[in-house]
Structure formats: C-alpha cells, structure tokens
Amino acid sequence: MLSAQSKEMEQLKPVLQQLERHEKLLVIQFLATELARQEEVLLVPNASYPVWSPLEAYGASDALLNLLANPQTETNG
Amino acid sequence: MDNVFRVPFSNVVNHLGETGILPLLPLQLNYREKSLEVSARLDTGAMVNVLPWSVGLELGAVWENQAISLKLSGNLSNLEARALLVAASIGDFPPVQLAFAWTKADNVPILLGMTNFFMEFDVCVFRSQSFFDVRPKGRQ
C-alpha cells in the first residue's frame, strides 16, 4: 500500500513526463536547489561563487613573516 | 581571564540571497591612533591574512607609505597588495600584532589566515554545534 507521499509522487510522474526537455532540466535544477537548501549547503548549480582565499600565496606569506621579524621595514623612509 | 573565547557561528546571506552560517570572529583592529571593531572570517585555506581596501583606509593606513608589495593568488591575484601590521584585540586576550596583505579589492571579507593569525591563536571548530573556540597559542 502506497503512502500519501508516494501517491503524490506517482501522480506527479505523468505530469513530469509531459514536460519539454528544457522544463525537465528546470525541474532538476529546482530539486537540486531544494536539496542544497535543506542540507544547508551554500552551493547551487549554475551559480558562480568568488573564491577569495589566497590559497598558495607562499611568497606573500614569507614576506609577511620577514616583516614580523623586522617591523622597521614596513614603511618607506 | 578565560583561556578560551567561544564564538557562535554567524548567520549570513550571500549575494544570491541564500542563507548559511560562518565562523566570523569579532575583533578590534588598532593602527596608530585609530581603532575599528570588525568581523573577520576564519580561513584555514588562506596563506595570509587579508585586509580589504576600505578597512585599511578607515584605519588611517597610507598606501604609498607601505614599502612591501605582495603577490596574492586566486581572485586577488590581479590586484595590488601591500603588507600592513595591525594590532588586534580578541576577547579579553592581550593584543597581538597581525600582518595583513592589504589589498586594493573591496569586495573581499577580512580573512584570517595561516600567516599569521593561526600562528598566534589555536582554534577549534565545532561546526556540528555551530561554535568555535579561540585561544592564544601556548595556553591550555
């Protein structure tokens, strides 16, 4: 015996099957977004996200460490 | 004085209107006569601390006076950055000197990275409980 939710899904299937290809893709995108929201994931398909972290700035790291060891070199003059 | 400064994760909304929570650390930055209360993002992926352009200006730093140019990576790689030493106070802990890469970018958060925030403070993140603990290095 099907649960109420399963019945609703069964009713949805023929509706979804009649959708155009691009509409089906929109449904997929909508569901992926919903899943991401439910799981508190801040990533959504087709969105762009800036990555500000200077991940491999080893030279900058060395320069700052040298500055901390020799703070008098910080400014000009 | 407590050895641990416990901070709850902050609720944030991104540029797409989506919500989430992040480890944002409230701290006070002091540079010469100026003082500023800010919120900075803990970033274990960042090799260095990053200070946005406008925050450096608010602190009274003068770009032309900073002698050391830095080369950053990622989204910040195309913008100039210079080294800036700033005193930072966190919780009740004694102030420490943080070395920042002061970037000309303004749409970047204040980042606390490996050099030298994570050299000065030990941090334990409890994401499942939505808080993190900060303690000065060497304290138990």
Backbone of each chain as ProteinMPNN parsed JSONL, in Angstrom:
{"seq_chain_A": "MLSAQSKEMEQLKPVLQQLERHEKLLVIQFLATELARQEEVLLVPNASYPVWSPLEAYGASDALLNLLANPQTETNG", "coords_chain_A": {"N_chain_A": [[0.84, -1.196, 0.0], [0.579, 2.172, -0.892], [2.088, 5.077, 0.548], [0.809, 8.367, 1.465], [2.527, 10.324, 0.473], [3.963, 8.881, -1.432], [1.915, 8.331, -3.218], [1.363, 10.885, -4.147], [3.729, 11.362, -5.498], [3.533, 9.447, -7.52], [1.415, 10.515, -8.896], [2.586, 12.769, -9.841], [4.447, 11.946, -11.703], [3.418, 11.324, -14.411], [2.806, 13.935, -15.146], [5.294, 15.191, -15.099], [6.535, 13.739, -17.102], [5.396, 14.724, -19.375], [6.513, 17.143, -19.761], [8.503, 19.586, -21.56], [11.904, 19.212, -22.783], [13.643, 21.255, -21.812], [12.142, 22.15, -19.718], [12.135, 19.985, -18.044], [14.781, 20.006, -17.306], [14.811, 22.339, -15.833], [13.252, 21.544, -13.699], [14.919, 19.626, -12.56], [16.999, 21.304, -11.763], [15.632, 22.879, -9.918], [15.0, 20.958, -7.954], [17.568, 20.202, -7.147], [18.433, 22.562, -6.02], [16.608, 22.785, -3.921], [17.361, 20.548, -2.388], [19.93, 21.315, -1.687], [19.397, 23.55, -0.116], [17.987, 22.372, 2.004], [19.989, 20.878, 3.113], [21.643, 22.737, 4.08], [23.638, 23.577, 2.404], [25.707, 25.826, 0.771], [25.855, 25.96, -1.972], [24.833, 26.205, -5.234], [23.681, 24.804, -8.266], [24.986, 26.055, -11.337], [25.412, 28.586, -10.384], [27.7, 31.267, -9.669], [30.567, 31.564, -7.641], [32.719, 33.593, -5.808], [36.126, 32.944, -4.991], [38.019, 33.914, -2.52], [40.169, 33.259, -0.999], [43.634, 33.424, -0.649], [45.175, 30.921, -1.694], [47.656, 29.682, -2.299], [49.684, 31.471, -1.732], [52.579, 31.617, -1.188], [54.874, 33.178, -1.349], [53.951, 35.683, -0.5], [53.305, 35.028, 2.091], [55.857, 34.434, 3.152], [56.99, 36.988, 2.911], [55.442, 38.462, 4.727], [56.099, 37.164, 7.099], [58.798, 37.794, 7.283], [58.502, 40.519, 7.614], [57.256, 40.643, 10.117], [59.359, 39.784, 11.662], [61.119, 41.83, 11.221], [59.983, 44.568, 11.816], [60.571, 47.231, 11.332], [60.921, 47.563, 8.67], [58.547, 48.055, 7.455], [57.452, 50.492, 6.449], [58.021, 53.138, 4.018], [60.969, 55.134, 4.041]], "CA_chain_A": [[0.0, 0.0, 0.0], [1.4, 3.372, -1.034], [1.844, 6.165, 1.491], [0.251, 9.554, 0.813], [3.585, 10.991, -0.301], [4.261, 8.072, -2.607], [0.806, 8.534, -4.161], [1.57, 12.189, -4.78], [4.819, 11.218, -6.462], [3.011, 8.7, -8.659], [0.577, 11.433, -9.669], [3.458, 13.759, -10.477], [5.259, 11.361, -12.777], [2.922, 11.59, -15.776], [2.894, 15.379, -15.41], [6.695, 15.482, -15.411], [6.886, 13.114, -18.377], [4.879, 15.524, -20.488], [7.243, 18.411, -19.871], [9.542, 19.717, -22.58], [13.23, 18.886, -22.257], [14.195, 22.338, -21.009], [11.368, 22.239, -18.477], [12.627, 18.916, -17.153], [16.057, 20.467, -16.733], [14.493, 23.319, -14.784], [12.778, 20.796, -12.526], [16.122, 19.054, -11.929], [17.709, 22.398, -11.088], [14.838, 23.251, -8.752], [15.145, 19.939, -6.912], [18.94, 20.273, -6.623], [18.464, 23.738, -5.145], [15.877, 22.446, -2.703], [18.188, 19.644, -1.584], [21.043, 22.099, -1.137], [18.879, 24.38, 0.98], [17.661, 21.52, 3.145], [21.218, 20.367, 3.729], [22.44, 23.899, 4.464], [24.793, 23.712, 1.538], [25.63, 27.129, 0.125], [26.261, 25.841, -3.365], [23.696, 25.976, -6.107], [24.153, 24.59, -9.626], [24.994, 27.152, -12.306], [25.718, 29.872, -9.757], [29.148, 31.478, -9.563], [30.966, 31.963, -6.296], [34.113, 34.027, -5.766], [36.999, 32.307, -4.007], [38.959, 34.976, -2.184], [41.315, 32.757, -0.249], [44.922, 33.294, -1.335], [45.479, 29.545, -1.266], [49.053, 29.264, -2.44], [50.489, 32.694, -1.751], [53.716, 31.312, -0.31], [55.777, 34.332, -1.341], [53.354, 36.709, 0.367], [53.451, 34.538, 3.464], [57.267, 34.652, 3.543], [57.226, 38.43, 3.055], [54.824, 38.913, 5.984], [56.89, 36.623, 8.212], [60.001, 38.635, 7.363], [58.105, 41.815, 8.162], [57.032, 40.486, 11.559], [60.672, 39.678, 12.298], [61.8, 43.129, 11.043], [58.865, 45.505, 11.596], [61.04, 48.557, 10.906], [60.954, 47.62, 7.204], [57.173, 48.136, 6.949], [57.105, 51.71, 5.715], [59.077, 53.852, 3.306], [61.635, 56.241, 4.716]], "C_chain_A": [[0.881, 1.255, 0.0], [1.048, 4.402, 0.038], [1.295, 7.361, 0.71], [1.304, 10.237, -0.054], [3.918, 10.215, -1.562], [3.169, 8.233, -3.662], [0.969, 9.86, -4.908], [2.672, 12.109, -5.822], [4.349, 10.488, -7.719], [2.147, 9.596, -9.546], [1.416, 12.458, -10.43], [4.145, 13.215, -11.721], [4.714, 11.628, -14.175], [2.98, 13.063, -16.15], [4.313, 15.727, -15.837], [7.084, 14.918, -16.776], [6.437, 13.945, -19.566], [5.625, 16.843, -20.688], [8.214, 18.386, -21.035], [10.899, 19.459, -21.932], [13.771, 20.006, -21.351], [13.441, 22.509, -19.689], [11.811, 21.162, -17.477], [13.945, 19.328, -16.505], [15.821, 21.492, -15.624], [14.01, 22.625, -13.51], [13.965, 20.186, -11.782], [16.856, 20.128, -11.138], [16.966, 22.813, -9.813], [15.031, 22.259, -7.611], [16.54, 19.969, -6.297], [19.068, 21.444, -5.658], [17.769, 23.453, -3.824], [16.696, 21.541, -1.791], [19.314, 20.412, -0.916], [20.564, 22.941, 0.036], [18.616, 23.539, 2.224], [18.916, 21.053, 3.871], [22.153, 21.496, 4.112], [23.699, 24.017, 3.637], [24.653, 25.013, 0.772], [26.076, 27.059, -1.321], [25.063, 25.464, -4.208], [24.212, 25.778, -7.532], [24.021, 25.846, -10.481], [25.189, 28.539, -11.674], [27.233, 30.031, -9.713], [29.476, 32.034, -8.188], [32.425, 32.411, -6.323], [34.88, 33.257, -4.7], [38.108, 33.294, -3.687], [40.219, 34.455, -1.521], [42.581, 32.738, -1.092], [45.554, 31.96, -0.957], [46.96, 29.221, -1.287], [49.982, 30.475, -2.514], [51.698, 32.538, -0.82], [54.682, 32.488, -0.22], [55.265, 35.425, -0.431], [53.489, 36.305, 1.825], [54.872, 34.765, 3.973], [57.539, 36.133, 3.8], [56.637, 38.945, 4.369], [55.592, 38.389, 7.199], [58.177, 37.429, 8.393], [59.672, 39.982, 7.984], [57.896, 41.724, 9.669], [58.361, 40.395, 12.312], [61.431, 41.01, 12.239], [60.769, 44.229, 10.796], [59.306, 46.894, 11.134], [61.067, 48.677, 9.371], [59.573, 47.88, 6.6], [56.938, 49.342, 6.038], [58.326, 52.303, 4.999], [59.685, 54.917, 4.202], [61.874, 56.049, 6.189]], "O_chain_A": [[1.81, 1.373, 0.799], [-0.117, 4.582, 0.391], [1.307, 7.378, -0.521], [1.017, 10.673, -1.169], [4.131, 10.798, -2.625], [3.457, 8.268, -4.859], [0.749, 9.948, -6.116], [2.573, 12.707, -6.893], [4.714, 10.854, -8.836], [2.14, 9.465, -10.77], [1.032, 12.946, -11.493], [4.39, 13.95, -12.677], [5.448, 12.103, -15.042], [3.176, 13.41, -17.315], [4.52, 16.459, -16.806], [7.857, 15.528, -17.515], [7.033, 13.875, -20.641], [5.394, 17.561, -21.66], [8.689, 17.328, -21.45], [11.036, 19.483, -20.709], [14.29, 19.741, -20.266], [14.003, 22.945, -18.685], [11.859, 21.38, -16.267], [14.198, 19.049, -15.333], [16.528, 21.514, -14.616], [14.314, 23.054, -12.397], [14.026, 20.215, -10.553], [17.281, 19.906, -10.005], [17.577, 23.064, -8.775], [15.203, 22.649, -6.456], [16.697, 19.787, -5.089], [19.719, 21.342, -4.618], [18.255, 23.82, -2.754], [16.728, 21.735, -0.576], [19.621, 20.199, 0.257], [21.241, 23.035, 1.06], [18.966, 23.923, 3.34], [18.908, 20.858, 5.087], [23.319, 21.261, 4.432], [24.72, 24.508, 4.12], [23.603, 25.282, 0.188], [26.628, 28.03, -1.839], [24.362, 24.497, -3.907], [25.098, 26.515, -7.966], [23.056, 26.6, -10.353], [25.134, 29.55, -12.374], [27.965, 29.041, -9.718], [28.749, 32.867, -7.647], [33.282, 31.676, -6.814], [34.343, 32.955, -3.634], [39.027, 33.489, -4.484], [41.235, 35.15, -1.488], [42.607, 32.103, -2.146], [46.358, 31.876, -0.029], [47.464, 28.553, -0.383], [50.948, 30.483, -3.277], [51.819, 33.229, 0.191], [55.239, 32.767, 0.841], [56.03, 36.028, 0.32], [53.755, 37.141, 2.688], [55.066, 35.235, 5.095], [58.217, 36.497, 4.76], [57.254, 39.766, 5.048], [55.72, 39.085, 8.206], [58.592, 37.71, 9.517], [60.447, 40.524, 8.772], [58.305, 42.615, 10.412], [58.479, 40.863, 13.444], [62.275, 41.289, 13.09], [60.689, 44.764, 9.691], [58.497, 47.652, 10.6], [61.22, 49.777, 8.84], [59.43, 47.923, 5.378], [56.303, 49.225, 4.99], [59.476, 52.014, 5.328], [58.995, 55.524, 5.022], [62.43, 56.93, 6.844]]}, "seq_chain_B": "MDNVFRVPFSNVVNHLGETGILPLLPLQLNYREKSLEVSARLDTGAMVNVLPWSVGLELGAVWENQAISLKLSGNLSNLEARALLVAASIGDFPPVQLAFAWTKADNVPILLGMTNFFMEFDVCVFRSQSFFDVRPKGRQ", "coords_chain_B": {"N_chain_B": [[41.128, 35.762, 33.804], [39.652, 34.27, 30.993], [40.748, 31.333, 29.306], [39.787, 30.562, 26.923], [38.029, 31.788, 24.148], [34.869, 31.662, 23.231], [32.905, 31.46, 20.347], [29.835, 31.88, 18.719], [28.696, 30.556, 15.549], [27.973, 32.716, 12.796], [24.966, 33.921, 11.329], [24.535, 34.299, 7.892], [23.913, 35.926, 4.732], [24.234, 35.277, 1.358], [25.347, 36.626, -1.888], [23.41, 35.673, -3.543], [21.171, 35.612, -2.131], [20.952, 33.451, -0.509], [20.977, 31.637, 2.574], [23.204, 30.943, 5.323], [25.647, 29.654, 7.674], [28.592, 30.974, 9.229], [32.026, 30.932, 10.393], [32.672, 33.657, 11.936], [34.783, 35.994, 13.356], [34.658, 38.317, 15.924], [36.619, 41.196, 16.338], [38.952, 43.7, 17.478], [40.617, 46.118, 15.663], [43.614, 47.906, 15.772], [45.394, 50.677, 14.747], [47.979, 52.74, 14.926], [46.593, 55.728, 15.923], [44.016, 55.022, 15.442], [41.029, 53.019, 15.79], [39.083, 50.107, 15.257], [36.114, 48.241, 15.174], [35.592, 45.056, 13.984], [34.45, 42.288, 11.94], [35.75, 39.219, 11.225], [36.618, 36.649, 8.884], [37.367, 33.316, 9.571], [39.83, 31.496, 7.918], [41.169, 28.766, 6.964], [42.264, 27.997, 4.628], [43.553, 30.125, 3.556], [46.696, 31.51, 2.898], [47.619, 33.828, 3.975], [46.705, 36.644, 6.104], [44.073, 38.795, 5.089], [43.295, 42.092, 4.262], [40.689, 44.211, 3.388], [40.526, 46.963, 1.042], [39.038, 49.337, 1.874], [38.897, 49.053, 4.63], [41.538, 49.253, 5.463], [41.95, 51.94, 4.786], [40.099, 53.165, 6.494], [41.343, 52.67, 8.878], [43.336, 54.421, 8.746], [45.642, 53.919, 7.354], [48.228, 54.513, 4.955], [48.569, 54.028, 1.645], [50.763, 54.58, -0.06], [52.824, 54.73, 1.704], [53.426, 52.196, 2.493], [55.849, 49.806, 2.266], [56.24, 47.225, 1.339], [55.465, 45.157, -1.254], [53.064, 42.715, -2.191], [52.373, 39.54, -3.648], [49.415, 38.091, -4.404], [47.162, 35.241, -4.653], [44.569, 33.443, -6.491], [41.299, 34.975, -6.689], [42.296, 37.403, -5.981], [44.609, 37.85, -7.285], [45.07, 39.607, -9.392], [45.165, 42.092, -8.37], [46.819, 44.784, -6.676], [48.689, 44.367, -3.652], [49.763, 45.226, -0.373], [51.961, 44.96, 2.443], [50.827, 45.23, 5.803], [51.038, 46.042, 9.155], [49.037, 45.416, 11.931], [47.583, 45.977, 15.107], [45.729, 43.639, 16.965], [42.89, 42.969, 18.929], [41.374, 40.412, 20.69], [38.581, 39.167, 22.259], [39.215, 38.929, 25.722], [41.89, 38.705, 25.53], [45.431, 39.489, 25.488], [46.558, 42.082, 23.231], [47.658, 41.286, 19.897], [50.101, 41.375, 17.266], [49.085, 41.506, 14.004], [49.903, 40.553, 10.738], [48.92, 41.838, 7.73], [47.868, 41.259, 4.354], [47.23, 43.92, 2.617], [44.829, 44.615, 0.44], [43.859, 46.02, -2.743], [41.349, 45.345, -3.355], [37.85, 45.545, -2.669], [35.608, 44.093, -2.347], [35.992, 41.894, -0.8], [36.007, 39.79, 2.089], [37.335, 40.457, 5.417], [39.996, 38.397, 5.944], [41.241, 35.85, 8.009], [44.139, 34.199, 8.108], [46.676, 31.618, 7.613], [49.282, 32.803, 7.926], [49.338, 35.557, 9.785], [47.544, 34.774, 11.651], [46.733, 32.163, 12.454], [49.062, 31.349, 13.512], [49.263, 32.679, 15.823], [47.024, 32.082, 17.299], [45.256, 29.296, 18.599], [42.728, 27.348, 17.245], [39.6, 25.803, 17.52], [37.142, 24.222, 15.791], [33.735, 23.657, 16.013], [31.639, 22.687, 14.116], [29.344, 21.122, 13.994], [28.06, 21.865, 16.242], [27.818, 24.488, 15.931], [29.654, 26.48, 16.836], [32.873, 28.013, 17.618], [36.082, 27.752, 19.188], [38.567, 29.925, 20.417], [41.907, 30.355, 21.33], [44.812, 31.88, 22.749], [48.081, 31.073, 21.48], [49.852, 28.407, 23.026], [48.405, 28.296, 25.375], [46.528, 26.271, 27.633]], "CA_chain_B": [[40.959, 35.816, 32.343], [39.373, 32.974, 30.378], [41.736, 30.878, 28.322], [39.104, 30.274, 25.657], [36.995, 32.716, 23.689], [33.926, 30.842, 22.447], [32.143, 32.328, 19.447], [28.845, 31.158, 17.904], [28.696, 30.838, 14.123], [27.1, 33.835, 12.43], [24.06, 33.742, 10.187], [24.899, 35.185, 6.788], [23.164, 35.814, 3.483], [25.191, 35.538, 0.279], [24.88, 37.532, -2.937], [22.266, 35.069, -4.223], [20.061, 35.614, -1.194], [20.919, 32.19, 0.233], [21.441, 31.802, 3.951], [24.105, 29.923, 5.847], [26.347, 30.119, 8.867], [30.032, 31.067, 9.007], [32.826, 31.277, 11.573], [33.126, 35.056, 11.9], [35.38, 36.354, 14.645], [34.681, 39.758, 16.214], [37.889, 41.648, 16.901], [39.228, 45.133, 17.364], [41.883, 46.427, 14.998], [44.187, 49.191, 16.191], [46.521, 51.11, 13.922], [48.346, 54.071, 15.421], [45.575, 56.32, 16.804], [42.668, 54.605, 15.03], [40.547, 51.744, 16.292], [37.939, 49.689, 14.449], [35.518, 46.94, 15.504], [35.287, 44.374, 12.728], [34.147, 40.869, 11.993], [36.659, 38.627, 10.236], [36.324, 35.256, 8.589], [38.453, 32.345, 9.735], [40.039, 30.869, 6.622], [42.359, 27.914, 7.054], [42.829, 27.841, 3.291], [44.29, 31.337, 3.172], [48.077, 31.518, 3.381], [47.891, 35.077, 4.684], [45.563, 37.484, 6.464], [43.753, 39.75, 4.021], [42.545, 43.282, 4.698], [40.13, 44.936, 2.231], [40.989, 48.332, 0.788], [38.363, 50.376, 2.657], [39.201, 48.879, 6.059], [42.854, 49.867, 5.649], [41.788, 53.399, 4.755], [39.422, 53.565, 7.742], [42.328, 52.606, 9.962], [44.28, 55.522, 8.563], [46.861, 53.494, 6.66], [48.5, 55.239, 3.709], [49.07, 53.047, 0.682], [52.087, 54.955, -0.578], [53.841, 54.568, 2.756], [53.706, 50.779, 2.762], [57.007, 49.532, 1.42], [56.387, 45.834, 0.88], [54.424, 44.688, -2.177], [52.807, 41.279, -2.062], [51.677, 38.894, -4.76], [48.421, 37.152, -3.899], [46.683, 34.256, -5.629], [43.112, 33.354, -6.584], [40.606, 36.154, -7.198], [43.024, 38.618, -5.601], [45.927, 37.843, -7.929], [45.233, 40.711, -10.34], [45.135, 43.375, -7.668], [47.992, 45.052, -5.844], [48.562, 44.213, -2.201], [50.953, 45.632, 0.375], [51.985, 44.457, 3.821], [50.419, 46.2, 6.817], [50.993, 45.49, 10.509], [47.918, 45.974, 12.693], [47.366, 45.334, 16.402], [44.383, 43.073, 17.023], [42.448, 42.511, 20.25], [40.313, 39.402, 20.58], [38.088, 38.85, 23.596], [39.998, 39.566, 26.786], [43.291, 38.333, 25.37], [46.33, 40.61, 25.182], [46.636, 42.353, 21.789], [48.761, 40.686, 19.131], [50.337, 42.044, 16.0], [48.746, 40.696, 12.832], [50.421, 41.048, 9.463], [47.879, 41.699, 6.708], [48.022, 41.659, 2.96], [46.215, 44.966, 2.379], [44.562, 44.531, -0.997], [43.038, 47.09, -3.312], [39.986, 44.829, -3.539], [36.954, 45.957, -1.6], [34.5, 43.145, -2.203], [36.526, 40.706, -0.136], [35.899, 39.929, 3.544], [38.595, 40.356, 6.158], [40.32, 36.98, 6.096], [42.289, 35.497, 8.968], [44.748, 33.017, 7.504], [47.777, 30.909, 8.267], [50.23, 33.838, 8.352], [49.89, 34.904, 10.944], [46.51, 34.58, 12.679], [46.742, 30.806, 13.004], [50.315, 31.174, 14.243], [49.09, 33.344, 17.114], [45.883, 31.532, 18.02], [44.782, 27.937, 18.337], [41.288, 27.425, 17.001], [38.91, 24.512, 17.393], [35.83, 24.488, 15.185], [32.702, 22.661, 16.284], [30.579, 23.044, 13.166], [28.104, 20.401, 14.305], [27.395, 22.567, 17.345], [27.716, 25.886, 15.495], [30.513, 27.445, 17.515], [34.306, 27.703, 17.593], [36.861, 28.236, 20.329], [39.844, 30.564, 20.086], [42.768, 30.59, 22.488], [46.163, 32.272, 22.349], [48.998, 29.944, 21.383], [50.558, 28.035, 24.252], [47.529, 28.171, 26.546], [45.762, 25.015, 27.691]], "C_chain_B": [[40.712, 34.4, 31.79], [40.464, 32.616, 29.379], [41.12, 30.669, 26.956], [38.051, 31.337, 25.38], [36.081, 31.918, 22.766], [33.017, 31.756, 21.639], [31.115, 31.49, 18.677], [29.025, 31.489, 16.424], [27.683, 31.957, 13.832], [26.206, 33.464, 11.258], [24.429, 34.752, 9.108], [23.973, 34.933, 5.6], [24.133, 36.135, 2.359], [24.558, 36.378, -0.828], [23.715, 36.963, -3.734], [21.022, 35.041, -3.327], [19.953, 34.33, -0.397], [21.496, 32.408, 1.629], [22.363, 30.657, 4.357], [24.727, 30.425, 7.131], [27.85, 30.025, 8.63], [30.757, 31.351, 10.317], [33.407, 32.68, 11.435], [33.586, 35.462, 13.293], [35.318, 37.868, 14.852], [36.026, 40.13, 16.821], [38.037, 43.146, 16.713], [40.594, 45.311, 16.708], [42.352, 47.805, 15.445], [45.411, 49.49, 15.338], [46.831, 52.555, 14.278], [47.215, 54.623, 16.303], [44.175, 55.785, 16.528], [42.332, 53.213, 15.565], [39.259, 51.384, 15.556], [37.446, 48.323, 14.928], [35.103, 46.266, 14.203], [34.903, 42.923, 13.003], [34.949, 40.204, 10.876], [36.383, 37.137, 10.087], [37.549, 34.378, 8.822], [38.607, 31.579, 8.427], [41.322, 30.041, 6.651], [42.987, 27.678, 5.683], [43.681, 29.021, 2.864], [45.706, 31.288, 3.745], [48.344, 32.742, 4.241], [46.58, 35.715, 5.163], [45.328, 38.483, 5.336], [42.902, 40.882, 4.599], [42.015, 44.006, 3.466], [40.588, 46.395, 2.212], [40.375, 49.338, 1.759], [38.681, 50.257, 4.145], [40.572, 49.476, 6.373], [42.763, 51.381, 5.689], [41.128, 53.898, 6.039], [40.374, 53.562, 8.923], [43.368, 53.731, 9.854], [45.577, 55.123, 7.889], [46.991, 54.262, 5.341], [49.225, 54.298, 2.75], [50.512, 53.341, 0.269], [53.19, 54.749, 0.455], [54.242, 53.116, 2.987], [54.737, 50.271, 1.754], [57.003, 48.151, 0.769], [55.196, 45.426, 0.012], [54.29, 43.174, -2.057], [52.084, 40.771, -3.29], [50.715, 37.867, -4.174], [47.967, 36.209, -5.009], [45.157, 34.278, -5.659], [42.51, 34.625, -7.161], [41.36, 37.449, -6.931], [44.318, 38.785, -6.389], [46.15, 39.037, -8.854], [45.277, 42.08, -9.679], [46.377, 43.53, -6.798], [47.681, 44.794, -4.374], [49.871, 44.645, -1.552], [50.826, 45.174, 1.828], [51.637, 45.564, 4.799], [50.352, 45.489, 8.171], [49.918, 46.201, 11.319], [47.827, 45.235, 14.026], [45.921, 44.857, 16.471], [44.08, 42.605, 18.445], [41.26, 41.584, 20.075], [39.876, 39.004, 21.981], [38.867, 39.625, 24.647], [41.492, 39.283, 26.646], [44.154, 39.572, 25.127], [46.4, 40.832, 23.672], [47.833, 41.647, 21.152], [48.924, 41.487, 17.848], [49.995, 41.082, 14.857], [49.311, 41.366, 11.59], [49.379, 40.774, 8.384], [48.438, 41.956, 5.32], [46.875, 42.638, 2.699], [46.013, 45.052, 0.87], [43.75, 45.72, -1.471], [41.611, 46.626, -3.579], [39.117, 45.241, -2.357], [35.8, 44.99, -1.387], [34.973, 41.825, -1.614], [36.309, 40.88, 1.369], [37.288, 40.029, 4.174], [38.847, 38.867, 6.391], [41.42, 36.816, 7.132], [42.878, 34.168, 8.532], [45.936, 32.491, 8.292], [48.85, 31.872, 8.774], [49.445, 35.129, 8.576], [48.832, 34.657, 12.035], [46.621, 33.2, 13.318], [48.095, 30.451, 13.629], [50.204, 31.765, 15.643], [47.996, 32.702, 17.961], [45.62, 30.083, 17.611], [43.262, 27.993, 18.258], [40.716, 26.019, 16.871], [37.484, 24.788, 16.917], [34.876, 23.323, 15.461], [31.509, 22.992, 15.392], [29.26, 22.371, 13.504], [27.336, 21.078, 15.433], [27.358, 24.079, 17.112], [28.471, 26.872, 16.392], [31.978, 27.065, 17.297], [34.99, 28.344, 18.791], [38.189, 28.8, 19.848], [40.641, 30.712, 21.372], [44.149, 30.999, 22.001], [47.089, 31.062, 22.344], [49.643, 29.674, 22.744], [49.682, 27.922, 25.481], [46.762, 26.864, 26.471], [44.322, 25.29, 28.107]], "O_chain_B": [[41.46, 33.466, 32.079], [41.024, 33.479, 28.703], [41.825, 30.604, 25.949], [37.289, 31.728, 26.263], [36.47, 31.546, 21.659], [32.433, 32.701, 22.169], [31.479, 30.496, 18.05], [29.462, 32.589, 16.086], [26.681, 32.112, 14.53], [26.629, 32.788, 10.32], [24.612, 35.934, 9.397], [23.344, 33.881, 5.484], [24.795, 37.172, 2.402], [23.402, 36.79, -0.732], [23.093, 37.681, -4.517], [19.973, 34.523, -3.708], [18.972, 34.128, 0.319], [22.376, 33.242, 1.836], [22.303, 29.558, 3.805], [24.377, 31.499, 7.621], [28.329, 29.13, 7.933], [30.186, 31.934, 11.238], [34.494, 32.864, 10.887], [32.867, 35.291, 14.277], [35.863, 38.623, 14.047], [36.514, 39.447, 17.722], [37.347, 43.769, 15.906], [41.59, 44.732, 17.141], [41.569, 48.754, 15.487], [46.329, 48.678, 15.221], [46.062, 53.468, 13.978], [46.912, 54.03, 17.339], [43.246, 56.057, 17.289], [43.202, 52.364, 15.762], [38.441, 52.257, 15.266], [38.224, 47.38, 15.073], [34.352, 46.837, 13.413], [35.013, 42.418, 14.12], [34.834, 40.589, 9.713], [35.973, 36.461, 11.03], [38.636, 34.67, 8.324], [37.626, 31.069, 7.886], [42.414, 30.55, 6.397], [44.122, 27.209, 5.593], [44.449, 28.92, 1.908], [45.889, 31.052, 4.94], [49.193, 32.707, 5.133], [45.497, 35.372, 4.691], [46.275, 38.956, 4.706], [41.931, 40.653, 5.321], [42.794, 44.379, 2.589], [40.977, 46.963, 3.232], [41.097, 50.106, 2.397], [38.728, 51.267, 4.847], [40.758, 50.121, 7.406], [43.408, 52.032, 6.511], [41.535, 54.914, 6.604], [40.229, 54.355, 9.853], [44.168, 53.948, 10.765], [46.522, 55.912, 7.854], [45.997, 54.61, 4.705], [50.337, 53.841, 3.016], [51.363, 52.451, 0.256], [54.361, 54.611, 0.101], [55.273, 52.839, 3.601], [54.513, 50.309, 0.544], [57.682, 47.931, -0.234], [54.063, 45.36, 0.488], [55.27, 42.458, -1.851], [51.283, 41.482, -3.895], [51.131, 36.903, -3.533], [48.351, 36.37, -6.168], [44.529, 35.046, -4.93], [43.115, 35.278, -8.011], [41.102, 38.469, -7.569], [45.046, 39.756, -6.185], [47.291, 39.44, -9.079], [45.41, 43.102, -10.353], [46.912, 42.559, -6.262], [46.552, 44.982, -3.919], [50.949, 44.452, -2.113], [49.725, 45.025, 2.358], [52.091, 46.699, 4.651], [49.689, 44.461, 8.31], [49.888, 47.43, 11.388], [47.977, 44.014, 14.075], [45.001, 45.578, 16.085], [44.896, 41.939, 19.082], [40.279, 41.914, 19.409], [40.688, 38.559, 22.793], [39.142, 40.814, 24.489], [42.27, 39.59, 27.549], [43.667, 40.584, 24.621], [46.311, 39.871, 22.907], [48.87, 41.443, 21.784], [48.008, 42.181, 17.405], [50.55, 39.987, 14.764], [49.21, 42.581, 11.416], [49.002, 39.626, 8.15], [49.353, 42.758, 5.135], [45.715, 42.245, 2.576], [46.891, 45.493, 0.128], [43.038, 46.35, -0.689], [40.761, 47.42, -3.982], [39.568, 45.284, -1.213], [35.1, 45.055, -0.376], [34.413, 40.768, -1.904], [36.414, 41.996, 1.878], [38.292, 39.72, 3.534], [38.012, 38.169, 6.965], [42.406, 37.553, 7.13], [42.209, 33.136, 8.577], [46.169, 32.852, 9.445], [49.281, 31.77, 9.923], [48.944, 35.719, 7.62], [49.167, 34.37, 13.184], [46.608, 33.064, 14.541], [48.251, 29.376, 14.208], [50.961, 31.397, 16.541], [48.033, 32.769, 19.19], [45.745, 29.708, 16.445], [42.603, 28.605, 19.098], [41.285, 25.161, 16.195], [36.725, 25.502, 17.572], [35.18, 22.164, 15.176], [30.497, 23.513, 15.86], [28.191, 22.955, 13.329], [26.126, 20.897, 15.572], [26.929, 24.845, 17.975], [27.98, 27.966, 16.671], [32.29, 25.959, 16.857], [34.526, 29.35, 19.329], [38.848, 28.225, 18.982], [40.105, 31.148, 22.391], [44.609, 30.526, 20.963], [46.896, 30.128, 23.123], [49.936, 30.596, 23.505], [50.156, 27.495, 26.534], [46.392, 26.405, 25.391], [43.521, 24.36, 28.212]]}, "name": "protein", "num_of_chains": 2, "seq": "MLSAQSKEMEQLKPVLQQLERHEKLLVIQFLATELARQEEVLLVPNASYPVWSPLEAYGASDALLNLLANPQTETNGMDNVFRVPFSNVVNHLGETGILPLLPLQLNYREKSLEVSARLDTGAMVNVLPWSVGLELGAVWENQAISLKLSGNLSNLEARALLVAASIGDFPPVQLAFAWTKADNVPILLGMTNFFMEFDVCVFRSQSFFDVRPKGRQ"}
